[in-house]
Amino acid sequence: MSSSSDNPLVRFAAFWWALGVFALFGFSLLVVKLFTNSGEKPNALEEAAAAKRYEVRATVNTAQDAAFQYKEVEAGKVVQVPPHDVFAHLGQGLLSAKPVAVEKPEQIVPGSDRQMALSGAPVVDLAAVDALTPGPEVPVDPALIEAGKAQYMGGGACIACHGPTGEGGPIAPTLAGSEWVTGPVSNLIRIQLRGLGGPIQLKGAIYTPPVPMAALAHQDDNQIAAVLTYVRNSFGNKASAVLPEQVKMLRSEVGKPALVEADLIKP
Ligand code: HEC
């Protein structure tokens, strides 16, 4: 009687078993590799999507720059609309601010570092921030309004989109008589720190911006408090001052996706 190893059938079966085990081993290696890479992959996806958006934004910026040039207002009188140095300033401000790869909640890839960080971010107590707002009887320091005006025209570059008299225009809504401006201070601070996109109800109409307002978090606490105090006390508006402490309490908002109206407290 011959041993089983001499049996061609047994040898044939053993060959296929060996091949099967080898393939299974290779497959499990692949699974382990995919599993260990899963931490980097969402980040890479997020970054790639962000790079694409930056490209699009650069193209839009170039087109806008070309559109905002000199205009002849009357025969022989040429003005720059709007002032070009404001745009240069705004660009500089946005550049020095940390670029936000994620602008909308749906751009966050589950499992990315950002998602982990945001899910662990402290919940901000908006009511506590608004509770610090001085009452209407407290006079607003004119020096603060002056500082805010400089910020509006310069470092914050609000003028570029909202116009010199806060009237707004094709690229931004009005600040004059806006219920948001004189409403809860936490809304205004969060808009500065996170930006705002999508349709918003304003003075009885729905305003839909062509481009969202970018976060202007490069401004420090004093600058944000001053500029918001300025808009709350200009263009026919009248409301309390905004305190730097209130801005400070909301700094953890920086880096979160741009706000939409539903994220705000109804004024
Ligand atoms: C790049 C253009 C741009 C700049 C610069 C800008 N904004 Fe805006 N702002 C917008 C747009 C667009 C909206 C509306 C966003 C929306 O409806 O989703 C808006 C909305 C607002 C709102 C809420 C709506 C309203 O009109 O009351 C406030 C308040 C505001 N901006 C204040 C400021 C202040 C203060 C600055 C400067 C520190 C500033 N913005 C700079 C474009 C801009």
Boltz pocket constraint, residues with backbone or C-beta under 6 A from the ligand:
constraints:
  - pocket:
      binder: B
      contacts: [[A, 90], [A, 151], [A, 152], [A, 156], [A, 157], [A, 158], [A, 159], [A, 160], [A, 161], [A, 162], [A, 171], [A, 172], [A, 173], [A, 174], [A, 175], [A, 178], [A, 179], [A, 180], [A, 181], [A, 188], [A, 191], [A, 196], [A, 197], [A, 198], [A, 199], [A, 200], [A, 202], [A, 207], [A, 208], [A, 209], [A, 210], [A, 211], [A, 212], [A, 213], [A, 214], [A, 216], [A, 227], [A, 228], [A, 231], [A, 259]]
      max_distance: 6.0
